[in-house]
Amino acid sequence: MKRNHRLLKSLAFLLATAGVLSSQATRAATHHMDGVWRSQGYGYVLEVKEGKPQLYHYTSRSCAKASEDVNAALENDLTRIDRTEADRLSFHVSDGITRYDFERLPNLPDNCPTAPSLDPEQNFEAFWQAYNEHYAFFDLHNVDWQSVYEKYRPSVTKSTSEDDLYAIFVEMLTLLDDGHVMLEAGDRMFRSGKRGTLHALAAKELPDSDTFSIYESEPLARITRTIDSHYLKGSRQGSATAKPVSWGRIGGDIGYIGIDGMYGFAAEGAPSADRQRVVDAVMQEALKDLHDVKGIIVDARWNPGGYDQVALAIAEYLTSANVLAFTKKARLESGFTPKQRIYVSSRGDRAFSGPVVYLQGSDTFSAAEIFTLAMQALPNVTTIGERTGGGLSDVLEFKLPNGWGVTMSNEVYIASDGKSYEGVGIPPDMALAPADNDTLESFLRRGVDQAVAVLEEKIEKSKGKTPDLPK
């Protein structure tokens, strides 16, 4: 899952850094920050009144206040703040890669805030409109959202029960087949989209394991045992501060780095600088331990995502090149925001420049797919496996009048080859599809075996040429 919700917890800090939430004297000097701001895309309205911020989730049919902790937070999480134009506000969230642009409004929209309401019809309208205005992939999933409205709207009346309303929403969201589309209603949660090959094999072999936690589940334990017993032979190492990353050796010339997630590098809510320091420390430690290998396998086949910035930071240690990884844009009314260009910049003499084989799969998802985009753009990387899960967009959140939450994909990521792989997954250089008789172990092993074969061939061809190794 992409970690985009920290934007909300960080907006209040923007006002502090601009002076609005500082001393009374400073407030007087920055009174021009008072007013109403609307984001370009993303559905945010920000009101600043006498130095006090209030954030709203906005559509033309609903407007819900963000939670109290969002507006109370004063975390140092925003960077590259731009207030050079009187009617424009722009910034990055410091652990994200997206620039958010706001424009000044003359006043708060008439429907801000929408009063909390359990009215089924009002909630249906707010639900439908949130997707209508911000979801980016109706065409991809062959869904006519207006026709969906016309089909389901007559089923909702003032007397529709909460259970029936939830069931109707689930039916509508199932049509989108998107792993970033979710509905949270109290204790109930629905997620659209399909699981990948490793999920399917784990479910078949471990029917009592109904979750696939990246850290604690039995499926992950079985995956780890398979890689260790057949390849790493007791050489696996890891960092106490970065549980998602571990590494070892396959023979003498090939290193192996497993990346189980793009989060878990710092406590949730910690400053993003802490996360970056941990990524730097663990990658430098891994490459120091693997200083004499001639090639590296990077395995992210069961990585469910996390933070895009973590994904890019890891990629920067696996190449000597500086490349365009992808561009991205967000849904904005009937079009999109301007494209933002995102690069991978090598860590220079601290990075590995030899051949890398990257293992990806249909369970490689979200921020791990951003990592895949970056890896595929690197000239020293060969990718092997399946198409990824196809959920590249950040998760955009909305709150309905009854308190339920919905999420959606509102961004289009475009790979360095000029294509978008949302919904269909990023293809590898070398495809490795599951066989009918595959087990979890056999499928995992075929991927590593092929990666080893590719690296051995590359190493043989490059004999006499020593890669630049990290110092």
N, C-alpha and C positions, 0 to 999 in steps of 0.2 A: 504494500500500500504506500502511495506517495504521501510524504509528510508535508502537506500544504497548509494545514490548519494553523501552523505557528504564525502565519501572517496575521491572523485575528488577534492573537495574544501579543503581537508586537506593535500594533498600530498606535496604542497609547504611548509607547515609548517615542514614536516619531514626534509627537507633540512636545514631549520633554526635551528632545534634542533640538527642536526648533525654538524652545524657550517658553512654550505655551503653558507647560505644567511646572515651571520653575518658580522663582520668587515673584512677589507681587510687582516689584520694580521691572523685572524682566518681562512679565506679562504685559505691562503697559507699553513696552517697546515692541512687542510682537503682536499687538492687538489685531493686525491685519490678517493673522491666521484664523481669527474667528470667522465662522461662516459654514457653508455646506459644500462638501466635495463629493463627486460621484466618480467611481472608477471607470476606466475604459475597459469594458469587459468585466467579468468576475462578479458583478452584482453587488458591489459594496457602495453604501452611502455613509459618509463620515460627517457628523455635525460637531462643530467646535463652538461652544457658547460660553463666553466669559472664561476661556481657558480650559473648559471641561469638555472632554471628548465623549461622543456616543457613536458607536458603530452599528449599522443596520445591514441585514441581508435584504436586498431589494429586488422586486420585480414590479411590473406595472399593475399587478393585482394583489401584491402583498408586500409587507415591509416589517420584518421582525427584528427586535433589538438583539444584539449580540449579548452574550452572558456577562454577568457582573465582573468576573475575573478578567475578561478580555479588556474591559475598559479601566480596570484598576491596575493592570500590569504595567510596570515601568521597567521592562527588560531591555538591555542594550542589544537589540536584535536587528536593527535596521542600519543599512549602509548606503553610501552614495545617494544621499538625500539631495534632491534638486528642488529649490524654491526660487529659482532665478526669475521666473515669470509670475506675475501677480495672480494669474488665474489658473496656474498649473502647479501640481504637486507630484513628485516622482521619487521612487526609492526602490531599493532591493531589500528583501529579507536576507539577513546575513548568512543563513545556512541554506539559502535557495539560489536559483540561477535566474529568476524572472524579475524583470523591471515592471513595477506597477505604476501606472499613470492615472492621476486623478485630475478632473477639471472642476472648477468652481461652478456651483449652481446658485441662482438668485435666492432660493429658499428651499426648505425641506419639502420633498414631494408630498402631495396631499394625503397619500395613504401611509405616511410614516409618522408614528408606528401604527401597524395594524393591531387592533386590540386582540389579546388572546381569545381564542374561540374554539369551541368543540363542534361548531356547525359543520356537518359533513360536506355540504355544498360549497361553503367557503374554502374548506381545506382542499377539496378536489380542484377548485379553480386555482388556488395557490400552487398546488402540486403540479398540475399540468403546465401552468405558465412558467414555472421555474425551468422546466426542461425545454419548453418552447422557446424561451429567450436565450438559454445558455448552453444547452447540449449541442455538441458539434458534429455528431455522427449519425443523424437519422438516415441520410442517404446510404451510408456504408452498410447499415443494417436493414435497408429496404423497409423502413418504417415511415408511413405517412402519419405524422403526429396529429394532424388535424382530423384525419379519419379515426384515429384512436379516441380522440375527444368525442367525436360524434357517436361512436359505438358505446362508450362507457358512461358518458355524462347522464343519459336517461336513467341509469341504474342507481344514481345517487340522489337521494331526497333528504329532506330535513329529518326523516326518521331512520335513515340508514344507520345501522349499528357500527360501533368501532371495529368489531371483528370483520364485518362485511366490507367496510371501507379499506381496511388493511388488505383483505383478499383481492379487492379490485386493483389497488395500487400494485400489488405483487404481480398480478396478471399483466398489467401494463408494462411494468419494468422488465418482465421476462422477455418481452419482445425485443429489447435492446441488446441482450446477450453481451453484456459489457461488465467486466469484473470490477470496474470502478463505479458502477451504479448500485447504490445500496439504499435501503430504507430501514431506519431505526425507529421503533415505536415502543417506548418503554423497555420491557424485557425482551421484546421480539426484534429480530433483525433478519432482513432478507438481502442476499447478495446475488446479483445477476452473473452471467458468464459461466464458463465451463472450467473445470480443473484439467491439469495436464497429465502426461503419461506417468510421471512418478506418483502423483496422487492416486491415479487409477490402479497402478500396481500395488501401492501400499494398502489401499482400501481392500484389494482382493486378498492380499496375504495377511493383513492385520485388520480384520473386520471390526475389532473392538476399539481401534484407534480412530476416533471420529474427527480428530484435528490433525493438522500438520504443522505444529509449532516449530519454528526454525531452530529453537534451542533445546526443548525438553522432550520432544515426542519420541516414541519408539521408532517411527520411520526414519528420523534423522539418525538415531543411534545405529540403526541397521545400515544406513548409508555409510556412516563413518567407519563401522567395522569392516564393511566391504572394501573400502579404499585402503584402510590401514593394513588389513591382513593380506591383500593381494599385491599391494604396490608400495606403500610407505614403510612397511616392515619395522614398525617401532620408531620411525624417524619423525613422526608428527610433532610439531611444536606449535605453541600459540602464545598469546599475550593475555595476561590477567585483566588488562583494561580494554581489550577489544575481542570479545568472545567470538564474533562472527568470522574472524580471519584466523586461519591456521595454515601451516606449511610443512613440507617435508621433502624427501628425495625419492626418486624412482631410479635406482641404479646410481651411478656416479655423476652422470652428465645432465640429468633432467630434474629440474625442480618442480614442485607441485604447490600451488596456492589455492586453497578452498575458501570461498567467500559465501557464507551462509545468509547474509543479510546486509543491507545498506543502512541499518540502524543498530543501536546497541553499543555505539562507540562513546557515548556519554549518557548521563542520566537524562530522562525526558525533562525538558524545561531548562537544562543547563545552557549556558551561553554557547553559541555556535563555535566560538574560538576554541572551547574545550574539545569539541568533536573533531575539529581540524587538527589539533595537536595530537590527539590519539591516533588519527589516521596516519599522520606523518610518522609518529613513533613506531607504529606496528609495521608499516611498509618498509621503513628503514631497517628495522630489526629483521624482518623476513629476508630482505635482499642481502643484508649482511651475512646471515646464516647460509644463504644460497649463493655466496659470492663467486664460487668457482663453477657453477653449472653453465652449460652451453645453450640450454633452452628451458623454457618454463611452460607448464600447463596451468592455466587459470580456469577453475571450475566454478560455475555459478548456475548449475542446472536446477537447483532447488532454492534459489534466492528469490524471496517474495517482494523485495524492494525496500524502501525506506526514504533516504534523502538523496536527491539528485546530486547535491554538492559532494557527498561522500563518494558516489559513483565516479564522478569526474576526478576527484582527488586521487583515488586509487589508480585510475587509468594513467594519470600523469607520471606514475612511477614505472610504467611498463613500456616506455618508448623514448626514443631520442628525438622524435618529431613533434612539431607544433602544427596542429591540423584543425580545420573546421570539423566539429563533430556532428552538428545538426543545427537547424533553425527551428524556431517555435513561434506560434501565434495563437491567439485566443479568440473564441467566438465573440463577436460584437454586433448586435442587432442582426442584420441580414448578411453581414460579412465577417471580417476578422480584423484584429488589431495588426499593426505593422509587425513584420517578422523581426525576431531577435536572433542574432547569430551567437552561437555558443561554441567555444573552442576548447581543445585540450592542449595545454602547454606543458611540455616535458619538464621534469625536475632536474634536467641536465645530468651532471655527473653522479647524482644520487639515483638515477633511473636505470633500469635494465634495457639494453638496446638490442639484445639478441633475439632469435626467433621465439615467438609466443604462440601457443595454440590455446584458443579460448573455447571451452565447452559450454554450450547453451542448450536450453531445452524449453519445452512447452510449459514448464513451471517456473521459468525465468520471467519475472513479472515486474511491471511498474518501474521503480527506480533502477532495478537490475536490467531493464530494457534500455534505459538511458545509458547505463554502463555498456550494454551491447552495442548501441549506436556509436559510442566512443571507441570501443575496441575494434569495430569493423572499419572505422576510418583510419586506424593506425597501419602504416605500411609494413610493419614487422609482425603483424598478427594474422593467423589463419583461424577461421571459426568453423567449428564442427558441431553437429547436433541437429535439433529440430528447430522449426520456427518458434519464436518466443511466444509468450501468452497473449500479446496484442493489447496491452493496457498501458500505453505510454503517458497519457495525459495526467497532469496533476489532478487531485481530487477536489472538486469544488463543492462546498457544503452550503445547504440552505435549511432554514428552520421554518416549519409550517405554523400556522396560527394555533394549532392544538399541541404544539411542542414537539411533534415528531420531526426527525431530521432526515434529509435526503442528500445523496451525493451523486456526482455526475462527472463525466469527462467533457471538458470545455476547451481543451487545447489541442492543436495539431502540431506534432513533432515531425519534421521533415529531415530524413537522413541525408548524409553527404552525397548520396547518389540521386538526390532530388525527389525521392519517393516517400510517401507516408505509409507506415506499417501498422497504424492503429487498427485493431480488430482482426487483422490477418497474421500479425506476428512478423518479426524480423527474420528473414531466411539466413541460414549459414552459408559459408563458402562450400562446405562439404556436408551433404545431408546424411543423417543417420536416423532412420525411422525405426520404431519398435517392431519387432517380429511378433507373430501370433503366439509363439511359445515363450516369449521373454518373461523372465522373472525380474524382480527389482534388482537382484544382484547381476544377472546376465546383461541387462540393459545398461546398468552403470559401467560394467566392465568393458563392454564393447566400445563405449565412448572413450574411456581412458586408453584402451588398446590402440584405437585408431590414432589418438593424439600422440601416443608414444611413437608409433610408426612414422607419422608425419615429421615429428621432431628429429627422430634418428636419421631420416633421409636428409633433412635440412642441415643437421650437424655434419653428416658425412660430406655433403657438398661444400660446406664452408670450412673444412679442415684447412688449417693454416691461416684462417682469418679469426682472430680473437675478438669477440664482441666487447664493447665498452661496458665494463662491470661497475656496479655501484661502489663508491669509495666510502 
